[in-house]
């Protein structure tokens, strides 16, 4: 799965599970999760959704250190290889 498709997927998961924002907010690889309003509990919900839908496991130590959308996209890309 290419990173652009993964980014689009992660964008949709974040928008669905985080009562974020208006649709004008752009989510990109450099987007900081905290700046998007994604709190620690939200990160867990997003990660659990991704793990379930993509049939991957994201280790806790990776989850706890996620700062940007790009880091999450990169991990998913690596796990899907």
N, C-alpha and C positions, 0 to 999 in steps of 0.2 A: 504494500500500500504506500503510495507516494505521500510525501509530507504535506503537500497542498490539500490532498483529500483528507488526511488525518486532521489537519488544522480546521477544515470545514466541519468535520465530525465533532471535534473537541468544542468548537464554537457552539454547535447545536446542543451538546450535552450541558455545557455551562449555562446557556440561555434557558434551557428547560428546567434545570435543577437549582439554579440560583436566582431568586427573585430579584434579579439584578437591577435592571436598568432599562432605559429606553432603547429601541432598536437602532438608534443612531450611534451607539457606542461600538467602535470597531475593536475586534479582538484579533490581535496579530501575534506573531512568534515572540515579540519582545514585550508583550503585555504582561504586566506584573499582576499576579492573581489577587493580591491584597488591594491593589489600586482598582481592580474591577469589582471589588466588594465581595470577593470569594474568601470567606473566613475558613478557619481550620475545619470546622464541621462540614462546611460546604465542599471542601477539598475531598474529604472522605466520601461523601455522597457521590461526587463526580467520579472519583477513582473507582468506587464499587460498581457504579453503572458501567464504566468503561471496561472493567475486568469482566463483568458478566456478559456484556454484549460482544466484546472482542475475544473472549476466551483466552485472556492473558492474566498473569499475576504481576502486580506491581508491589515489590517488597516495601514493608513499612518504612525502612530507612530511606528509601527513595521518596515515598509519599511525604514524610516529615520535612524533607529538604526542598520540595518543589517550591520555586519562587515565581517562575514564569510559565506561560502557556507553552513556549518553545521547549522548555525542559520536559514537559509532559508529552508533547508531540514527538520529541526525539526518542523518549523512552518507548513509546508505543511503536514507533517505526522500527526500533531495534528489536523489540519483542516479537514483532510480526514477521521478521526475516526468517 
